[in-house]
């Protein structure tokens, strides 16, 4: 997997400025350093297995850099296991996983962050999902964003097209804002805090999930352990 750019990596390392009231997520959960799972919004889900701490990725910075080094071939299975908790259709889960990994490489956004946005936006992984305001598909993309040249299709129900468009929006927000929190607020349409109820809590939920995904990806690979010898 191509390494994440230095500028984007630095942006993702910017911490939340303050805890979010009413959300049971510690700062270590948000940064991905804790081995405990945090309760998040949406349907009930099984808690992920605890991952033993490793000196190879003992800090948030280490874990992000370690994730950036993982080859797609080693990420695929642990990513499919994570996504499989939200939908039992193995064929669909495999297709989603491949699309996440492809767009992660193309657009230089960590797969853990793409997956976290995806399952926060669409907890049942239904490609045909449509919100009350018209957002569509797995990453709940608004129709006004459809048709990006990079994505080759304007069909937001299509798995590959939707994840391409969603990741494109996320990547642009990350590059145009001062922090991952600000980028996620934009993604959620929460710039003024009026479009979505409790939308100020959205970044904490996404980043907590991203930390869980990242720990599982790192725990499921042998590449970094071997490289450290």
N, C-alpha and C positions, 0 to 999 in steps of 0.2 A: 504494500500500500504506500502511495506517495506520502511523504511527510507533510504534516499540516504546516502552513506558513508560519514564520515566527510571529508576525503581527497578529494573526488570528489566534495563535496559541496564547499570546500575552493577553488578548481580550478575554478569552475564556477563563483565564486565571483571576480576573477581577472578581473579588468576593461580593456577596450581597452586603449592602450598607447597613442593614438592620434586620433582625428576625421579623417574620411576618406574623402578626397577631392571629391567634386562633388556629394556627397550623402546627401540628406536632412534628416538626422537622427541626433537628438541631443543625447548627452550622457545619458540623462534621458530616452530617448526612448530605447537606447541600453541596459541599465540596467533594463528596465522594470518598472521604477518608474513614468513615465509620463502617464497621462491619454489620451494624444493625440495620434493619429495614424500617422505613418510616411510613406511617399511614398516609395515604394520599386520597384525593378526591376520585369519584367514579365508582364503578361496581367493585364489590369485594374481590380480592385476589389473594392467592396463596402467597405466603411470604417466601422470598427467595432464600436458598440455603446460605448460611453464614460462610463467608470466605475468609480463611485465615490471613492475617496480616503478613505481608512479605516485604523484606527490606528493599526489594527491587522497585517497589512503587509505594513507599511509605508516606508520601505526601501527595497533595492534590496535583502539584506541578509534575511530580514523578509519574503519577498515574496517567495524566493527559499525554505526556511525552511517550510513555510506554504504549499506550493505545495507538498512537500515531505510527509506531513501528510494527504493529501487528500486520501480518499478511492476511489478505482476505480469505485465503484458504483455511486459516486457523480461526478466524472470527465467525465464519458461517454457522458452524454447529451450535456454539453457545448462544449466538444471536437467535437462531431458530428455536432453541429451547426457551429463551426468554419470551419471544413472541408467541410461542405455542401455548402459553398460559392464558392468552386472551382469545384464542380461536383454535379449535381442534382440527381445522381443515389443513392438513399437512402440505398439500399442494399450494394452497394460498399462502401459507406461512413461508414456504420456501421461496415463492415468487417475491413476496414482500422483502424478505431478507436479502435476496440478490439485488433488488432495486435499491435498498438502503446502502448496500456496500458499493454498488456502482456509482451512485450519486455522491457518496462520501469521497470516493477517489476523484471524481470529476470536479466536484465543487469545494473540496478541501474542508469539509465539515465533519467532525468526529461522528462515527456511526452511533455511538452511545447517545449523542444529543439528538440526532435524527430520530432514532427509535423512541427516545423519551418524549419528544414532541408528538410523534405519531400515536403512541398509546395513550397519551393524555388527551389528545383531540378525539380519538376514536377507540374507546376501550374494548369494543367488540371486534375491531378490525374488519368492519363491513365496507367494502369499496363503494357501495351504492349509497352510503349514508349522506344525508342532507340535513343541514341545520335549519332552524327557524328563520335565519337571515340569509339563507342560500348558499352557505359554505358547503363544499362537496368533497366526498371521498375520504380516503384514509387520513390525510393531513389537513382536512377541512379547508380547502383552498377556495377563495372567492372567485366566481366566474370571470371577473374583470382581469384576473391575472392569467387566464388561460391563453395559450397560443404562443408561448415563449419559444423562440427558434431552437434553443438548446434542447427542448423537450420533444420536438418533432411531432407532437400531437396536442390538440386542445381538449381531448376527452378526459375530463377530470375524474371520471368513474374508473378509467383504466388505471391499474395498479402502477405501472411504470411511469405513465404520464403524470399521475397525481404526485407521486413521490419526487419526481423530477421538479415539478413546479413548487411543491412545498419546500424542498431543500433549497431551491433557487431563492425563494423569498427569505428563508432563514439565513442563507449565506449573505445576501445583500444587507439584511438588517444587522448582522454581526459586523460587517465592514463599515456600516454607516453610523453606528452608535458607539458609545463610550464603554459599554459593558454588555455582558451576556444577558443581564437582567433587563436592560433597556431594549435589547434586541428581541427578547421574548415577549415583552410587553407590546411591542409593535406587531409582532406576529399574531398575538391574541387580539389585536385591535383595541388595546387598552392604553393608548397614548394619553387620552384625557380621562380615562377611568370611568367611562359612561356606557361603553358598548356591551360589556359583559359583566354580570353580577360577580362581585368578589374577584374581579380580574387581577387586582394587585397581588393576589396569592399565586397566580399562574406561574411566574418564574420559579418560585420555590418548589412547586410541585414538579415541574419539568426537571429542574436541576437535581432534585432528590432522586428522581427516577434515573436520570443520566448517570448518577453515581452508582446506582445499583447495577445498571447495565454494564458500566465500565468494569466494575469489580468482577462480574461474571465473565466478561470477555477475557480479562487478564488471568483469571483462575483457570480458564479453559484452554490456555495455550502453553506450549512447552518452549517456544522459540526464545522468549526473553530469559527464561531460567537457564537454558543452555548457553545463551550468549553471555550471561554473567559469570560463567565458570572460568 
